Amino acid sequence: MLIKNKKFIFAVLLIGCVLAGYVLWLSLRPIGIVAVHQRNHYSDILVRDFPVTEKGRIHWWLKNRGMLTGKFDIPKPDENGFYSVIFWGFGEGYKETDGNDRLCFDDKKTEINCIDKNSLMMVVYSKNTGLYFRMSSGKYYLRDNGVMEKRRYE
């Protein structure tokens, strides 16, 4: 009986270590920016290996927005300061249009200029709303005092 308990505990610990290693690997892999497409004050960024959690995505933006400005000139605010940046999962890469369900980019002058729609995060700033992050579970507003406020969709 004691031997069976030890084997069970060992198996549980082994599975726990494997899962912890996988989560650590997911959190440490580099984010790949595949392409940037811009229309006026709207920017679409195609990414691979974006953080899995909403908190991780927001943290990545706050940490890397200076790099995005320097390297890609993103965001591009209008005369009132408004901008929108959408991060899309690149998935299987560019594809031909299917007529309605894919997001196509006119600045890519080829027939293979669309991606499957997989919006990972939208970053929006306007004078009225301030900076907020639109995610699948709701909107996260970053207040002037640095406090993050979440509002769920109704």
Phi and psi in degrees as a GROMACS rama.xvg file:
@    title "Ramachandran Plot"
@    xaxis  label "Phi"
@    yaxis  label "Psi"
@TYPE xy
-64.9453  -36.8558  LEU-2
-65.6878  -41.1184  ILE-3
-63.3625  -39.8045  LYS-4
-64.8882  -40.6868  ASN-5
-64.9235  -41.0208  LYS-6
-64.7244  -40.7785  LYS-7
-64.6905  -46.5725  PHE-8
-61.6996  -42.6881  ILE-9
-61.568  -43.5856  PHE-10
-63.2198  -42.4194  ALA-11
-64.7172  -43.3949  VAL-12
-63.8713  -40.8087  LEU-13
-62.716  -45.5746  LEU-14
-63.5669  -40.9484  ILE-15
-62.3037  -41.38  GLY-16
-66.4678  -39.6649  CYS-17
-64.0652  -44.8392  VAL-18
-64.1459  -41.9509  LEU-19
-63.5261  -39.3283  ALA-20
-64.462  -39.8597  GLY-21
-65.2311  -43.5108  TYR-22
-64.2633  -40.6453  VAL-23
-62.5823  -43.1226  LEU-24
-62.3931  -43.1004  TRP-25
-60.3229  -39.3106  LEU-26
-78.0502  -20.3458  SER-27
-101.143  -8.86901  LEU-28
-70.7491  145.16  ARG-29
-73.5694  144.199  PRO-30
-80.945  130.059  ILE-31
-102.236  118.718  GLY-32
-89.9907  110.978  ILE-33
-81.5548  -44.7606  VAL-34
-159.14  159.037  ALA-35
-129.539  128.748  VAL-36
-122.614  135.218  HIS-37
-128.583  139.216  GLN-38
-132.717  108.951  ARG-39
54.0133  -112.046  ASN-40
-106.687  18.3905  HIS-41
-113.729  131.221  TYR-42
-123.419  133.837  SER-43
-112.084  124.043  ASP-44
-115.976  122.259  ILE-45
-94.5317  125.328  LEU-46
-129.24  156.451  VAL-47
-119.855  148.044  ARG-48
58.346  41.5379  ASP-49
-71.2213  151.878  PHE-50
-53.5453  145.977  PRO-51
-75.462  -39.4331  VAL-52
-90.7895  155.324  THR-53
-64.5434  -40.3372  GLU-54
-61.1794  -41.6138  LYS-55
-64.6257  -36.6085  GLY-56
-67.2685  -44.1982  ARG-57
-63.986  -44.6282  ILE-58
-60.1437  -40.9272  HIS-59
-61.8181  -44.1046  TRP-60
-60.4036  -49.2221  TRP-61
-61.542  -35.3788  LEU-62
-77.3825  -31.8515  LYS-63
-112.408  5.1921  ASN-64
-64.7761  -30.7216  ARG-65
-65.3432  -40.0999  GLY-66
-64.4425  -40.9573  MET-67
-64.4549  -38.1624  LEU-68
-66.6574  -46.5411  THR-69
-68.7621  -41.1012  GLY-70
-88.441  -36.6056  LYS-71
-120.522  -0.289893  PHE-72
58.1716  44.8103  ASP-73
-120.583  136.319  ILE-74
-82.0959  164.716  PRO-75
-113.738  89.5902  LYS-76
-69.9384  150.844  PRO-77
-83.1814  -171.4  ASP-78
-64.9732  -19.928  GLU-79
-97.6828  0.656897  ASN-80
94.383  -4.68562  GLY-81
-69.4024  140.491  PHE-82
-154.765  160.395  TYR-83
-141.189  129.891  SER-84
-126.004  124.894  VAL-85
-116.395  130.416  ILE-86
-99.7365  125.127  PHE-87
-116.037  138.515  TRP-88
-70.5519  129.291  GLY-89
-75.1635  -25.4301  PHE-90
55.8912  -122.91  GLY-91
-88.0556  7.88004  GLU-92
95.01  -169.631  GLY-93
-70.8414  145.853  TYR-94
-139.572  169.644  LYS-95
-75.7758  159.068  GLU-96
-65.1805  147.758  THR-97
-108.696  5.40587  ASP-98
102.291  -34.2185  GLY-99
-152.725  -28.2358  ASN-100
-94.4112  -4.87493  ASP-101
-107.846  153.269  ARG-102
-93.7481  121.891  LEU-103
-112.261  148.055  CYS-104
-115.234  116.673  PHE-105
-69.461  -23.3036  ASP-106
-76.8693  -7.65577  ASP-107
-99.0752  104.026  LYS-108
-84.4308  68.7898  LYS-109
-155.012  162.99  THR-110
-71.5845  -23.454  GLU-111
-97.1893  80.9247  ILE-112
-133.767  22.2494  ASN-113
-123.005  156.848  CYS-114
-129.749  158.517  ILE-115
-70.1268  137.955  ASP-116
-72.7764  114.098  LYS-117
-144.057  79.3181  ASN-118
-74.1321  123.421  SER-119
-97.0762  -35.0863  LEU-120
-165.779  142.765  MET-121
-121.021  130.402  MET-122
-111.793  123.296  VAL-123
-130.174  139.507  VAL-124
-132.913  134.059  TYR-125
-147.106  160.386  SER-126
-63.8038  -32.1503  LYS-127
-73.7602  -42.3654  ASN-128
-100.477  -19.548  THR-129
78.132  -160.494  GLY-130
-89.1892  129.688  LEU-131
-142.437  158.564  TYR-132
-116.607  122.34  PHE-133
-97.4997  121.177  ARG-134
-122.951  176.929  MET-135
-66.8254  -28.1126  SER-136
-94.4937  -10.958  SER-137
157.813  -169.226  GLY-138
-110.223  139.138  LYS-139
-110.988  116.265  TYR-140
-97.3032  129.215  TYR-141
-96.6619  111.807  LEU-142
-79.8795  162.81  ARG-143
-59.1614  -28.8121  ASP-144
-85.1582  4.65713  ASN-145
89.8704  -2.00369  GLY-146
-81.1743  136.696  VAL-147
-97.4217  128.474  MET-148
-118.698  125.69  GLU-149
-100.4  135.016  LYS-150
-124.061  122.154  ARG-151
-79.3433  155.116  ARG-152
-72.5425  145.598  TYR-153
